[in-house]
Amino acid sequence: MSYDQPPEDKWDWESPEQRRPRRLEEETAEIGFPIVWVLIGGLAGLLTIGLIGLGVAQFINKRSAPTPTPPGLPTLALPATATLAPAVVETPTLASDLATPTLPPTAEVVPPTDTPQPVAPSEIQEGGYVQVVNTGGSGLSLRAGPATNNARLVVAEEGTVLPVIGGPQDDEQGETDDNGNVHVWWLLRAADGTEGWGRADFLVPSLPPSQ
């Protein structure tokens, strides 16, 4: 038997122990080809997933990152403007404004002129008035004639003002006062209209009674 034949020709002559490794190699060769592709596909998938995850992370970071503020433009310093004082406008004063307002004329109040009070006469006279005095509260008896022996007609109370309607008349009996003067009588009219004679030393001149 020649040993120059190719290995395939020796297959039939190999022992079972020698054949098994070769089969295993062939089977391994046959199934090794798909495993490589599976590994390559898995790596490609992992790479794809990684790229996708990286893109998503960059997208999220981009959205969450603050918007960069553009650099500020240089500020141009303007020249200072002079501050003008507020203008004060003087309101012209009119002569009419300065004039003192004229008050309406008021009625002149003239104080009442004191009316001269009438003065009682200095002596008793017919047509005048007399007041009964100095009777000690007893009053003055008006008699039918100018003497105490004449009848008493009425008694005029002290302080009463009576009109003088006649006289004077000396005492009919010639009675005198402490100085030796004869009493004088005046004809008077009482409040009730009775007319009688009253002695002069119980009378004083008076003004008319107040109404």
MARSE-263709 format. One record per residue (C-alpha): chain; y negated, x, z negated. Coordinates in nm, 3 decimals. Layout:
BEGIN
(A (Y X Z))
...
end
This chain:
BEGIN
(A (0.000 0.000 0.000))
(A (-0.331 0.144 0.101))
(A (-0.617 0.156 -0.155))
(A (-0.887 0.170 0.112))
(A (-0.900 -0.205 0.142))
(A (-1.205 -0.382 0.011))
(A (-1.200 -0.516 -0.342))
(A (-1.138 -0.863 -0.208))
(A (-0.808 -0.749 -0.077))
(A (-0.713 -0.624 -0.415))
(A (-0.769 -0.960 -0.580))
(A (-0.425 -1.073 -0.542))
(A (-0.294 -0.758 -0.695))
(A (-0.506 -0.758 -1.003))
(A (-0.357 -0.856 -1.333))
(A (-0.469 -1.168 -1.510))
(A (-0.652 -0.960 -1.770))
(A (-0.857 -0.799 -1.492))
(A (-0.932 -1.125 -1.317))
(A (-1.087 -1.308 -1.614))
(A (-1.396 -1.089 -1.646))
(A (-1.470 -1.125 -1.284))
(A (-1.451 -1.497 -1.304))
(A (-1.677 -1.493 -1.598))
(A (-1.920 -1.281 -1.406))
(A (-1.911 -1.518 -1.112))
(A (-1.951 -1.820 -1.327))
(A (-2.231 -1.650 -1.514))
(A (-2.389 -1.559 -1.185))
(A (-2.357 -1.913 -1.061))
(A (-2.508 -2.072 -1.375))
(A (-2.768 -1.797 -1.436))
(A (-2.978 -1.892 -1.140))
(A (-3.074 -2.241 -1.271))
(A (-3.148 -2.114 -1.625))
(A (-3.416 -1.882 -1.491))
(A (-3.587 -2.169 -1.322))
(A (-3.563 -2.379 -1.633))
(A (-3.722 -2.103 -1.833))
(A (-3.990 -2.057 -1.574))
(A (-4.055 -2.432 -1.568))
(A (-4.072 -2.440 -1.948))
(A (-4.316 -2.152 -1.955))
(A (-4.523 -2.318 -1.685))
(A (-4.524 -2.641 -1.885))
(A (-4.625 -2.462 -2.202))
(A (-4.899 -2.280 -2.009))
(A (-5.020 -2.608 -1.862))
(A (-5.020 -2.773 -2.203))
(A (-5.207 -2.475 -2.348))
(A (-5.467 -2.489 -2.070))
(A (-5.508 -2.862 -2.120))
(A (-5.544 -2.814 -2.497))
(A (-5.795 -2.535 -2.442))
(A (-5.996 -2.752 -2.206))
(A (-5.993 -3.040 -2.450))
(A (-6.102 -2.808 -2.734))
(A (-6.386 -2.671 -2.523))
(A (-6.492 -3.023 -2.429))
(A (-6.494 -3.130 -2.794))
(A (-6.683 -2.819 -2.898))
(A (-6.932 -2.873 -2.620))
(A (-7.001 -3.230 -2.733))
(A (-7.021 -3.143 -3.098))
(A (-7.233 -2.834 -3.045))
(A (-7.610 -2.898 -3.091))
(A (-7.818 -2.903 -2.780))
(A (-7.988 -2.570 -2.755))
(A (-8.357 -2.593 -2.794))
(A (-8.538 -2.440 -2.504))
(A (-8.752 -2.151 -2.604))
(A (-9.098 -2.262 -2.690))
(A (-9.372 -2.196 -2.451))
(A (-9.639 -1.961 -2.570))
(A (-9.924 -2.152 -2.725))
(A (-10.257 -2.078 -2.576))
(A (-10.523 -2.046 -2.839))
(A (-10.822 -2.254 -2.736))
(A (-11.165 -2.139 -2.836))
(A (-11.290 -2.308 -3.152))
(A (-11.514 -2.601 -3.078))
(A (-11.829 -2.609 -3.279))
(A (-11.838 -2.910 -3.510))
(A (-12.151 -3.110 -3.461))
(A (-12.304 -3.285 -3.757))
(A (-12.317 -3.661 -3.717))
(A (-12.644 -3.768 -3.578))
(A (-12.853 -3.973 -3.816))
(A (-13.036 -4.246 -3.634))
(A (-13.338 -4.359 -3.824))
(A (-13.411 -4.725 -3.790))
(A (-13.777 -4.772 -3.718))
(A (-13.948 -4.958 -3.994))
(A (-14.150 -5.245 -3.865))
(A (-14.480 -5.325 -4.021))
(A (-14.358 -5.679 -4.069))
(A (-14.071 -5.550 -4.283))
(A (-14.309 -5.368 -4.514))
(A (-14.534 -5.665 -4.556))
(A (-14.498 -5.842 -4.885))
(A (-14.359 -6.187 -4.826))
(A (-14.619 -6.449 -4.888))
(A (-14.514 -6.695 -5.151))
(A (-14.599 -7.056 -5.098))
(A (-14.907 -7.158 -5.290))
(A (-14.824 -7.309 -5.621))
(A (-15.016 -7.583 -5.779))
(A (-15.256 -7.439 -6.029))
(A (-15.169 -7.557 -6.371))
(A (-15.487 -7.644 -6.550))
(A (-15.443 -7.661 -6.921))
(A (-15.545 -7.996 -7.052))
(A (-15.895 -8.001 -7.182))
(A (-15.906 -8.077 -7.546))
(A (-16.049 -8.418 -7.581))
(A (-16.314 -8.409 -7.848))
(A (-16.192 -8.601 -8.145))
(A (-16.425 -8.875 -8.250))
(A (-16.606 -8.799 -8.571))
(A (-16.642 -9.058 -8.840))
(A (-17.002 -9.165 -8.900))
(A (-17.180 -9.010 -9.194))
(A (-17.285 -9.343 -9.341))
(A (-17.174 -9.704 -9.348))
(A (-17.343 -9.930 -9.098))
(A (-17.300 -10.275 -8.958))
(A (-17.065 -10.278 -8.659))
(A (-16.877 -9.975 -8.790))
(A (-16.566 -9.935 -9.004))
(A (-16.497 -9.846 -9.363))
(A (-16.190 -9.740 -9.556))
(A (-16.103 -9.862 -9.905))
(A (-16.090 -9.566 -10.151))
(A (-16.113 -9.478 -10.524))
(A (-15.953 -9.798 -10.653))
(A (-15.671 -9.619 -10.834))
(A (-15.420 -9.814 -10.627))
(A (-15.554 -10.154 -10.739))
(A (-15.726 -10.239 -10.411))
(A (-16.074 -10.377 -10.341))
(A (-16.166 -10.739 -10.418))
(A (-16.358 -10.911 -10.142))
(A (-16.580 -11.174 -10.302))
(A (-16.772 -11.476 -10.191))
(A (-17.108 -11.306 -10.267))
(A (-17.248 -10.961 -10.339))
(A (-17.174 -10.961 -10.712))
(A (-16.878 -10.953 -10.946))
(A (-16.951 -11.301 -11.069))
(A (-16.856 -11.443 -10.727))
(A (-16.506 -11.568 -10.658))
(A (-16.244 -11.316 -10.539))
(A (-16.131 -11.419 -10.189))
(A (-15.874 -11.147 -10.107))
(A (-15.774 -10.799 -10.222))
(A (-15.776 -10.517 -9.960))
(A (-15.521 -10.244 -10.038))
(A (-15.636 -9.887 -10.083))
(A (-15.649 -9.696 -9.754))
(A (-15.706 -10.010 -9.549))
(A (-15.962 -9.975 -9.268))
(A (-16.190 -10.280 -9.236))
(A (-16.470 -10.366 -8.994))
(A (-16.823 -10.405 -9.132))
(A (-16.974 -10.735 -9.018))
(A (-17.284 -10.750 -9.236))
(A (-17.499 -10.588 -9.505))
(A (-17.609 -10.402 -9.687))
(A (-17.696 -10.631 -9.977))
(A (-17.801 -10.533 -10.329))
(A (-17.605 -10.659 -10.622))
(A (-17.724 -11.009 -10.708))
(A (-17.697 -10.938 -11.080))
(A (-17.875 -10.606 -11.050))
(A (-17.582 -10.408 -11.183))
(A (-17.626 -10.031 -11.147))
(A (-17.406 -9.722 -11.136))
(A (-17.408 -9.436 -11.386))
(A (-17.714 -9.291 -11.220))
(A (-17.905 -9.617 -11.256))
(A (-17.879 -9.705 -10.889))
(A (-17.821 -10.073 -10.806))
(A (-17.481 -10.141 -10.647))
(A (-17.482 -10.214 -10.275))
(A (-17.244 -10.460 -10.111))
(A (-17.116 -10.490 -9.751))
(A (-16.971 -10.793 -9.580))
(A (-16.621 -10.706 -9.454))
(A (-16.341 -10.884 -9.264))
(A (-15.985 -10.856 -9.401))
(A (-15.674 -10.822 -9.188))
(A (-15.602 -11.193 -9.221))
(A (-15.953 -11.275 -9.098))
(A (-16.100 -11.352 -9.441))
(A (-16.461 -11.238 -9.476))
(A (-16.591 -11.121 -9.810))
(A (-16.823 -10.881 -9.987))
(A (-16.708 -10.540 -10.101))
(A (-16.895 -10.300 -10.322))
(A (-17.011 -9.981 -10.146))
(A (-16.892 -9.735 -10.415))
(A (-16.529 -9.817 -10.313))
(A (-16.592 -9.766 -9.939))
(A (-16.633 -9.462 -9.706))
(A (-16.731 -9.453 -9.338))
(A (-16.425 -9.445 -9.109))
(A (-16.316 -9.446 -8.748))
(A (-16.158 -9.758 -8.601))
(A (-15.794 -9.802 -8.699))
(A (-15.540 -9.662 -8.454))
(A (-15.382 -9.927 -8.234))
end
